């Protein structure tokens, strides 16, 4: 059992929670978090936002029973972590763009710190947050509130594009980047029960058949994912 170090509101229904302890993880991986003994039944998969000296951080959006419980946690409260899980973002060469939509910016901060000055594109529907936190690790930071962030990218400038956010955004990005030469990787948000590939809750419809977001993903090469069949978008 671990201990909450801080749990701060960043924007409407968005919180940054730090947990004490020594943790490991690669960019794009996630942990299963649990702060209750009975209900809800399942732990919640949350992407790594950052790992520091004797602490790990998670940026989360309050959307249901589990994250509502997280929201109520205070410094000193106990919380259980299992992980890190997932295959994370690949180590890519050349010029890289990171593209996040809403709470999808969460895994990109840890990635930005480990890549070589990537350009960063952050899109929000109503309110931006944590944009300045990215600037020390970026070549360029572009922020859009209320618009369409994927329309502001010249994909021919990049060797690789890594994205996380709403499925409709990632599908649109994949289509716009087609033919540009940029390799696109998408991080998919899926409901998960076990996090270790046993329950099949997080199946992803791919070109070669179903795969599991928890162990095969959550990061996939964009051309693998059948967005139309998977998400109906």
C-alpha positions in Angstrom: 0.0 0.0 0.0 1.3 3.5 -0.9 0.5 7.0 0.3 -1.0 10.0 -1.4 1.5 12.9 -1.3 -0.8 15.5 -2.8 -4.0 15.7 -4.9 -4.5 19.1 -6.5 -7.3 20.4 -8.8 -5.8 21.6 -12.1 -8.9 22.5 -14.0 -12.6 21.7 -13.9 -12.8 17.9 -13.0 -9.1 17.5 -13.7 -6.7 16.6 -10.9 -3.0 15.9 -10.5 -2.2 13.3 -7.8 1.3 12.6 -6.5 2.0 9.3 -4.7 5.0 8.7 -2.5 7.4 5.9 -3.2 9.9 4.5 -5.6 8.3 3.7 -9.0 9.5 2.6 -12.4 7.9 3.0 -15.8 8.4 3.9 -19.5 6.7 6.7 -21.3 3.1 5.6 -22.3 2.8 2.9 -19.7 0.1 2.9 -17.0 -0.7 1.7 -13.5 -3.8 0.2 -12.0 -4.9 2.4 -9.1 -7.3 1.5 -6.3 -8.3 3.5 -3.2 -11.1 1.3 -1.9 -11.6 -2.2 -0.5 -14.9 -3.2 -1.9 -16.8 -1.0 -4.4 -16.2 -0.2 -7.2 -15.0 -3.7 -8.0 -12.3 -2.8 -10.5 -9.1 -0.8 -10.2 -8.7 2.1 -12.6 -6.0 2.3 -15.3 -4.3 5.7 -15.3 -1.3 6.7 -17.5 1.9 7.8 -15.9 2.1 11.6 -16.0 5.6 11.8 -14.4 8.0 9.9 -12.2 10.3 11.8 -9.9 12.5 11.1 -6.9 10.4 9.0 -4.5 7.1 10.0 -6.2 4.9 9.2 -9.2 2.2 11.5 -10.7 -1.1 10.8 -12.4 -3.3 13.3 -14.2 -6.9 12.2 -14.3 -10.3 13.4 -15.3 -13.2 12.8 -12.9 -15.7 10.9 -15.0 -17.2 8.1 -12.8 -17.3 6.4 -9.5 -13.6 5.4 -9.4 -12.2 8.8 -10.3 -14.7 10.5 -8.0 -13.1 8.4 -5.2 -9.7 9.6 -6.3 -10.8 13.2 -6.2 -11.7 12.9 -2.5 -8.2 11.6 -1.5 -5.9 13.8 0.6 -2.3 13.8 1.5 -1.6 10.8 3.8 -4.5 8.7 2.5 -3.6 5.1 1.4 -3.8 4.0 -2.2 -2.8 0.8 -4.0 -0.8 0.7 -7.2 -0.1 -2.2 -9.5 2.2 -1.8 -12.5 3.7 -0.5 -14.7 1.6 -2.2 -17.4 1.5 -1.8 -21.2 4.1 -1.5 -23.9 4.2 2.3 -23.9 5.5 4.6 -26.6 8.3 3.4 -28.9 11.7 5.1 -28.9 11.6 6.9 -32.2 14.3 8.6 -34.1 14.2 12.0 -35.9 11.8 14.9 -35.5 8.8 14.0 -33.3 5.5 15.7 -32.7 3.4 14.9 -29.6 -0.3 15.6 -30.0 -2.7 15.6 -27.1 -6.4 16.2 -26.8 -7.9 17.1 -23.4 -6.9 14.6 -20.7 -5.0 12.8 -23.4 -2.1 15.1 -22.7 -1.4 13.0 -19.5 1.1 10.5 -20.9 2.8 13.0 -23.2 4.5 15.0 -20.4 6.6 12.0 -19.4 7.3 11.3 -23.0 8.3 15.0 -23.7 10.9 14.8 -20.9 12.6 11.7 -22.6 12.5 12.7 -26.2 14.7 15.2 -27.9 12.9 18.5 -27.9 9.7 17.3 -29.6 7.2 19.8 -30.9 4.0 19.6 -28.8 0.4 20.3 -29.9 -2.2 20.5 -27.1 -5.9 20.8 -27.9 -8.7 21.5 -25.4 -12.4 21.9 -25.8 -13.0 24.6 -23.2 -10.1 25.3 -20.9 -6.3 24.7 -21.2 -4.1 23.4 -18.4 -0.5 22.6 -17.7 0.6 24.0 -21.1 3.6 25.9 -19.5 4.8 22.7 -17.9 5.6 21.3 -21.3 7.7 24.3 -22.6 11.1 23.4 -21.0 11.1 20.1 -22.9 9.7 21.2 -26.2 11.0 22.7 -29.4 7.6 24.4 -30.0 4.4 24.3 -28.1 1.1 25.0 -29.9 -2.1 25.2 -27.8 -5.6 25.4 -29.2 -8.8 25.9 -27.2 -12.1 25.2 -28.9 -10.6 24.5 -32.3 -9.2 21.5 -34.1 -5.6 20.9 -33.1 -4.9 18.3 -35.8 -5.5 21.0 -38.5 -2.6 23.0 -37.2 0.1 20.4 -37.9 2.4 20.2 -41.0 2.9 16.4 -40.8 5.6 16.5 -43.5 7.9 18.1 -40.9 8.0 15.0 -38.7 9.4 11.5 -38.8 7.0 10.3 -36.1 3.8 11.6 -34.5 2.7 10.3 -31.1 -0.9 11.1 -30.0 -3.3 10.5 -27.2 -6.8 11.9 -26.9 -10.4 11.4 -28.1 -10.7 8.6 -30.6 -12.3 11.0 -33.2 -9.2 13.2 -32.9 -6.8 10.4 -33.3 -8.7 9.0 -36.3 -8.6 12.5 -38.0 -4.9 12.9 -37.2 -4.2 9.5 -38.8 -6.1 10.4 -41.9 -4.3 13.8 -42.2 -0.9 12.3 -41.7 -1.4 9.6 -44.4 1.2 10.1 -47.1 3.3 12.6 -45.2 6.0 10.1 -44.3 5.4 10.5 -40.6 4.9 7.3 -38.6 1.8 7.7 -36.3 1.4 6.0 -32.9 -1.9 6.2 -31.0 -2.5 5.6 -27.3 -6.0 4.1 -26.8 -8.1 4.6 -23.7 -10.1 1.5 -23.0 -12.0 0.1 -20.0 -9.9 -2.6 -18.3 -10.5 -5.1 -15.5 -7.3 -6.9 -14.9 -4.6 -4.9 -16.7 -2.6 -8.1 -17.5 -4.4 -9.6 -20.5 -6.6 -12.2 -18.7 -10.1 -10.7 -18.9 -10.4 -9.5 -22.6 -12.4 -6.4 -21.5 -10.0 -4.1 -23.4 -10.0 -5.8 -26.8 -9.0 -3.6 -29.7 -10.2 -4.3 -33.3 -7.1 -4.3 -35.4 -6.3 -5.2 -39.0 -5.0 -8.6 -38.0 -7.8 -9.4 -35.5 -8.5 -8.4 -31.9 -5.7 -7.4 -29.7 -5.5 -6.4 -26.0 -5.0 -2.7 -25.0 -3.4 -3.7 -21.7 -0.6 -5.9 -22.9 -0.4 -5.3 -26.7 -1.1 -1.6 -26.2 -2.2 0.9 -25.1 0.0 2.2 -27.8 -0.5 0.9 -31.4 0.8 1.9 -34.8 -2.1 3.9 -36.2 -2.4 1.8 -39.3 -3.1 -1.3 -37.2 -6.3 0.1 -35.6 -9.6 -0.2 -37.4 -11.1 3.1 -36.1 -14.4 2.7 -37.9 -15.1 -0.8 -36.5 -13.5 -0.1 -33.1 -15.1 3.2 -32.2 -17.8 3.9 -34.9 -16.1 7.2 -35.7 
